[in-house]
Amino acid sequence: MEELIQFDKQLLLAVNGSDSVFLDYMVLMLTNAKTWIPLYLGLFYVVVKSYRCNVKQILMVLAAAGLCVLLAGTIDDEIVKPLVARWRPTHDPQIGSLVDVVNGYRGGNYGFFSAHASNTFSLALFFSLLMRNRLFTCFIISWSLVNCWTRLYLGVHYPGDILVGLCWGAIVGYSVYRLYCKVTIPAQFEQRLLYIPMAILLLTLVASLVYAGFAAR
């Protein structure tokens, strides 16, 4: 186990940070939850249009998404992290001084497991199963993985934290979807509507590049 822990730490140091101020600013924007509000609004719009303003059905989807966040992230932050009490790399007495810290961002004391990974992947899997579109699935899964990469880049999670977060997020996302299917019958989503959140995702990535370019000047 000790060898695995040391490997996890060395792997983090290998992928953490860079000498690029441009990447620093881009990652700080991408890792910020507020950056993805337009994506969430795009998904909400797709749900509203597909359920033809059926308030009950819309609320059930919102409740399912909220349950994903509750089980994947809130339980992690409030129970697992304090209980396991594994230092974030940026706070780890052993390697903390070796971690490339970006703009003083260190996160909280404990990092096992990654709430970013579990939250985003649970939502990505839930909506992928709900909307049943391969291209959309590729986009939304990539969104989750980009969030995971930002946490490694910033040095606030070990790869093991990310891996466990992804696994827990997958369990939560799938379980919530199965529960949702037991309660109601999913709608047939209009495939053309799915281009909206995909376009928003691309535009958000472009915006982060533009922001980073100006900020790094």
FIBA-736162 format. One line per 3 residues: number of its first residue (from 0); their letters; for each residue x, y, z of C-alpha. Coordinates in Angstrom, 3 decimals. Layout:
% FIBA-736162
NUM = A = X/Y/Z ~ ...
//
This chain:
% FIBA-736162
0 = MEE = 0.000/0.000/0.000 ~ 2.829/2.395/0.837 ~ 4.378/1.792/-2.590
3 = LIQ = 1.044/2.602/-4.232 ~ 0.734/5.820/-2.224 ~ 4.255/6.888/-3.198
6 = FDK = 3.537/6.100/-6.854 ~ 0.383/8.224/-6.629 ~ 2.427/11.127/-5.307
9 = QLL = 5.133/10.814/-7.940 ~ 2.540/10.602/-10.699 ~ 0.888/13.787/-9.439
12 = LAV = 4.200/15.652/-9.471 ~ 4.763/14.488/-13.049 ~ 1.500/15.994/-14.345
15 = NGS = 1.058/18.944/-11.980 ~ 1.477/22.492/-13.243 ~ 3.571/23.919/-16.061
18 = DSV = 5.682/26.939/-16.930 ~ 2.823/28.404/-18.948 ~ 0.990/31.397/-17.472
21 = FLD = -1.562/30.945/-20.265 ~ -2.398/27.423/-19.073 ~ -2.526/28.607/-15.473
24 = YMV = -5.282/31.115/-16.228 ~ -7.163/28.723/-18.501 ~ -7.205/25.981/-15.862
27 = LML = -8.325/28.378/-13.131 ~ -11.295/29.336/-15.280 ~ -12.176/25.757/-16.257
30 = TNA = -12.024/24.464/-12.686 ~ -14.431/27.165/-11.444 ~ -17.972/25.787/-11.066
33 = KTW = -19.466/29.149/-12.131 ~ -17.850/28.748/-15.547 ~ -20.198/25.878/-16.330
36 = IPL = -23.479/27.598/-15.413 ~ -24.289/28.172/-19.126 ~ -23.870/24.425/-19.729
39 = YLG = -26.287/23.617/-16.917 ~ -28.763/26.118/-18.343 ~ -28.390/24.505/-21.763
42 = LFY = -29.172/21.079/-20.301 ~ -32.153/22.553/-18.470 ~ -33.442/24.041/-21.719
45 = VVV = -33.206/20.644/-23.444 ~ -35.150/19.030/-20.603 ~ -37.855/21.706/-20.669
48 = KSY = -38.317/21.481/-24.448 ~ -38.247/17.675/-24.515 ~ -40.795/17.311/-21.715
51 = RCN = -42.917/20.032/-23.364 ~ -43.111/22.126/-20.202 ~ -44.495/19.231/-18.130
54 = VKQ = -43.608/20.690/-14.728 ~ -43.791/17.357/-12.883 ~ -41.407/15.625/-15.287
57 = ILM = -39.027/18.579/-15.346 ~ -38.898/18.682/-11.555 ~ -38.170/14.946/-11.470
60 = VLA = -35.153/15.403/-13.730 ~ -33.941/18.315/-11.593 ~ -34.448/16.211/-8.459
63 = AAG = -32.443/13.374/-10.010 ~ -29.609/15.737/-10.946 ~ -29.707/17.189/-7.435
66 = LCV = -29.545/13.686/-5.980 ~ -26.447/13.010/-8.083 ~ -24.738/16.054/-6.591
69 = LLA = -25.891/15.178/-3.077 ~ -24.665/11.594/-3.199 ~ -21.540/12.210/-5.257
72 = GTI = -20.253/15.481/-3.835 ~ -21.937/16.463/-0.598 ~ -21.393/13.075/1.062
75 = DDE = -17.769/13.242/-0.052 ~ -17.165/16.749/1.301 ~ -19.106/16.340/4.546
78 = IVK = -18.342/12.726/5.479 ~ -15.617/10.994/3.448 ~ -12.965/13.715/3.357
81 = PLV = -13.037/14.463/7.119 ~ -13.205/10.744/7.918 ~ -10.323/9.644/5.668
84 = ARW = -8.382/12.874/6.285 ~ -5.896/12.394/3.457 ~ -3.963/15.594/2.841
87 = RPT = -4.324/17.350/-0.472 ~ -0.992/17.431/-2.320 ~ -0.781/21.182/-1.677
90 = HDP = -1.036/20.544/2.077 ~ 0.889/17.278/2.221 ~ 3.922/17.696/4.565
93 = QIG = 5.894/15.271/2.405 ~ 5.517/16.844/-1.048 ~ 3.617/20.102/-0.465
96 = SLV = 6.691/22.208/-1.140 ~ 7.213/20.425/-4.477 ~ 3.717/21.049/-5.818
99 = DVV = 3.373/23.778/-8.428 ~ 0.731/26.044/-6.853 ~ -1.166/28.316/-9.250
102 = NGY = -1.988/31.848/-8.026 ~ -1.954/30.694/-4.412 ~ -4.843/28.235/-4.953
105 = RGG = -4.449/25.288/-2.549 ~ -7.978/24.095/-1.770 ~ -9.099/22.718/1.580
108 = NYG = -6.967/20.504/3.792 ~ -8.261/17.114/2.650 ~ -8.617/15.744/-0.860
111 = FFS = -9.809/12.120/-0.797 ~ -11.732/11.731/-2.889 ~ -12.270/14.377/-5.590
114 = AHA = -15.723/15.943/-5.436 ~ -15.072/17.572/-8.817 ~ -14.565/14.126/-10.338
117 = SNT = -17.521/12.469/-8.616 ~ -19.926/15.373/-9.153 ~ -19.212/15.957/-12.816
120 = FSL = -19.018/12.274/-13.734 ~ -22.257/11.395/-11.942 ~ -24.048/14.175/-13.842
123 = ALF = -22.338/13.269/-17.114 ~ -23.326/9.605/-16.826 ~ -26.877/10.381/-15.709
126 = FSL = -27.545/12.738/-18.623 ~ -25.783/10.411/-21.064 ~ -28.081/7.555/-20.077
129 = LMR = -31.076/9.871/-20.094 ~ -30.489/11.429/-23.509 ~ -29.011/8.436/-25.361
132 = NRL = -26.857/10.178/-27.951 ~ -23.311/9.030/-28.662 ~ -21.939/12.414/-29.690
135 = FTC = -23.505/14.102/-26.678 ~ -22.064/11.356/-24.452 ~ -18.561/12.010/-25.828
138 = FII = -18.949/15.743/-25.166 ~ -20.343/15.465/-21.644 ~ -17.855/12.776/-20.554
141 = SWS = -15.029/14.908/-21.948 ~ -16.369/17.812/-19.865 ~ -16.015/15.714/-16.718
144 = LVN = -12.509/14.563/-17.661 ~ -11.415/18.155/-18.351 ~ -12.553/19.056/-14.842
147 = CWT = -10.526/16.125/-13.490 ~ -7.433/17.251/-15.392 ~ -7.693/20.762/-13.933
150 = RLY = -7.545/19.319/-10.417 ~ -4.329/17.444/-11.222 ~ -2.834/20.473/-12.932
153 = LGV = -3.568/22.630/-9.889 ~ -2.096/19.994/-7.599 ~ -5.150/19.810/-5.341
156 = HYP = -5.814/16.104/-5.927 ~ -3.774/12.974/-6.417 ~ -4.572/10.748/-9.416
159 = GDI = -5.942/8.212/-6.931 ~ -8.374/10.825/-5.611 ~ -9.574/11.412/-9.167
162 = LVG = -9.885/7.703/-9.979 ~ -11.940/6.952/-6.876 ~ -14.062/10.037/-7.539
165 = LCW = -14.787/8.855/-11.072 ~ -15.719/5.376/-9.849 ~ -18.030/6.742/-7.163
168 = GAI = -19.529/9.206/-9.628 ~ -20.237/6.356/-12.058 ~ -21.978/4.347/-9.339
171 = VGY = -24.065/7.341/-8.297 ~ -24.968/8.418/-11.830 ~ -26.047/4.935/-12.877
174 = SVY = -27.948/4.275/-9.640 ~ -29.825/7.564/-9.829 ~ -30.742/6.859/-13.457
177 = RLY = -32.102/3.410/-12.566 ~ -34.086/4.952/-9.721 ~ -35.416/7.620/-12.069
180 = CKV = -36.554/4.938/-14.545 ~ -38.438/3.133/-11.782 ~ -40.329/6.307/-10.917
183 = TIP = -41.131/7.479/-14.440 ~ -40.553/6.813/-18.140 ~ -37.792/8.952/-19.676
186 = AQF = -38.773/11.224/-22.539 ~ -37.637/10.797/-26.118 ~ -35.212/13.685/-26.393
189 = EQR = -35.087/15.596/-29.651 ~ -31.597/14.886/-30.919 ~ -31.235/18.289/-32.583
192 = LLY = -31.711/19.958/-29.182 ~ -28.635/18.202/-27.855 ~ -26.480/20.360/-30.099
195 = IPM = -27.287/23.263/-27.774 ~ -25.359/22.039/-24.679 ~ -22.620/20.716/-26.979
198 = AIL = -22.263/24.134/-28.615 ~ -22.268/25.823/-25.211 ~ -19.521/23.487/-24.046
201 = LLT = -17.375/24.339/-27.067 ~ -18.012/28.061/-26.673 ~ -17.079/27.856/-22.998
204 = LVA = -13.786/26.209/-23.896 ~ -13.124/28.889/-26.515 ~ -13.996/31.604/-23.998
207 = SLV = -11.536/30.119/-21.519 ~ -8.812/30.220/-24.178 ~ -9.568/33.843/-25.014
210 = YAG = -9.674/34.792/-21.322 ~ -6.375/33.048/-20.660 ~ -4.795/34.771/-23.653
213 = FAA = -5.732/38.233/-22.396 ~ -4.955/37.479/-18.737 ~ -1.512/36.136/-19.565
216 = R = -0.466/39.235/-21.531
//
